[in-house]
Amino acid sequence: MINTNDILTVHFIGDTQLKPTIKILHRSNKTVKFKHDGEIVKRKVHNRNGQEFIYPFGQYSFSPIAYK
């Protein structure tokens, strides 16, 4: 479960060596907020097979995901 102050690792399908992190600033029931490039961004929390994750840069083909 993703909670406030958690550190999530961002995973890229095209570069498995690149693993930046993001810190969750706020968690609501369905969304999270975090800071990216100086801006606070709000994203929907997705759940697949009991694992919560987010698309930190938006959802598109080959988009990275972030999870604990």
N, C-alpha and C positions, 0 to 999 in steps of 0.2 A: 504494500500500500504506500502510495506517495503522500508525504506529509510536509507541512511547513518546515523549512530549514533543512530539508533533505538535499543531498548532493546527488544529482543524476548524471550518468555518463552518456554522452551522445555517441551513437554508433552509425557509421557511414558504410553503405554497402560497397561503395567503390574504393574505399581506403580503410582497411581494417586496422592500420597502425595509428590513424588519427582518432583520438578519443578525448575531446574536450569535455569539460563538466559545466553544469549549470546548477545554481542554488535556487531552490523553490522559496519564494518570498511569502506566498499566500496560497492556501488550498481551500477551495469550496467543495461542494458535493460533486460537481461535474467538471470543474476547471482548475487550473493552476496559474499563478503569475510568477514570472521570473524576469531578471534583467538581462537584456541582450543589446550590445552596442550602445549602452547608455539609456536605453528605453525599457520601460516595463511592458512586457508582452503577456497576453492572456491566451492560453491554449486549452483545448478540450482534453480531458483525460480519457484515454481509450483502455479497454480491458479485453484481453484475449487469453483464454484458458487460465483465468485467475491472475494474470500478470498485468499490472497497470503500466501504461507507457504514454508518452506524448510525442507529437510531431513538432519539435521546437521551432522549425523554420517554415512550417506550413506543410500541407499534404500534397505531394506530387510524385511522379514516377521517380523511383530511386531516392526518395526523401529519407533523411536520417531520422532515427527514433532515439528517444532518451528514456532510460529506465534505471532502476537501482541495481 
